[in-house]
Amino acid sequence: METDIKTILSECGFGFKKQLGQNFITDKNLLASIVALSGVTEDDTVVEIGCGAGTLTRALAEKAKRVIAFEVDKSLQPVLARTLAGYDNVEVVFRDFLKCPLAEFESSVGGYFVVANLPYYVTTPLIMKFIEEGEKCKGLSVMVQEEVADRLCAKAGSPEYGAITAMVALRAECAKVKRVPRTLFYPRPNVDSAVVRFTFGKGIEVADRQAYKKTVHAAFSSRRKTLENNLVNCFNMTRARAQQVIEECGFPPKARGETLTPEQFALLSEKLK
Ligand code: SAM
């Protein structure tokens, strides 16, 4: 398959666009393992974001009932016409997925899994789109830079733990399921990657997601400051009130945001209301 794809890309006169994060996967074993780890079955609809030359799309189409593949780069059209020829359960949509209204999309598709090898610059907005708006997303398997994978799956109190970790915990359980060396991409990027799997429906219970989000962002607004200082600055509250809320939650007076677990953020957001 490796020579196949490279030949097709060259015969189609395709020029790689670094700014779109175009590092394609050609390794058959890696493709098979991404599909297996995603948990997709023959009854499922899969949404692939950024299908590139269609190698992962093909592997998904061999397993799933239906694949809807988004790609922003229209110059891949002739390449995809060749790599996906004969796969009649695949629809390619040439569109920037970040600009796609998710609620509208979900009403026409129903439940679905997302599988993607993501370009670095869309990783966070895309994951947040599903965390904040994805009501019918059953699972998300994404290839991201390894450093980002470590941040997404970090434990409270570790240096990698951040606002995105706490936001993800709201909706899904997150696990780094595979490390992928840079040598398996074409062209080769400068960093290694990892596949992260999010299982939706396994998040924490919060009454008000917006209040939770505001609390998390306030707590991480300045990592060097204590939670008390960040609350005073971001919620425009008195120091006495911030100290009282922290005490009511049972946190140490000098606690920092990065030490709080997602459950503790949920408690804090309730107390702040
Ligand atoms: N899935 C292919 C693979 O694994 O070989 C390609 C992966 S490549 C890392 C990412 C692809 O996403 C590129 O083809 C790029 O053009 C596309 N892309 C980048 N931003 C996008 C966006 N906002 N919406 C849809 N596709 C996007």
Boltz pocket constraint, residues with backbone or C-beta under 6 A from the ligand:
constraints:
  - pocket:
      binder: B
      contacts: [[A, 20], [A, 21], [A, 22], [A, 23], [A, 24], [A, 25], [A, 26], [A, 49], [A, 50], [A, 51], [A, 52], [A, 53], [A, 54], [A, 55], [A, 56], [A, 57], [A, 70], [A, 71], [A, 72], [A, 73], [A, 95], [A, 96], [A, 97], [A, 98], [A, 116], [A, 117], [A, 118], [A, 119], [A, 122]]
      max_distance: 6.0
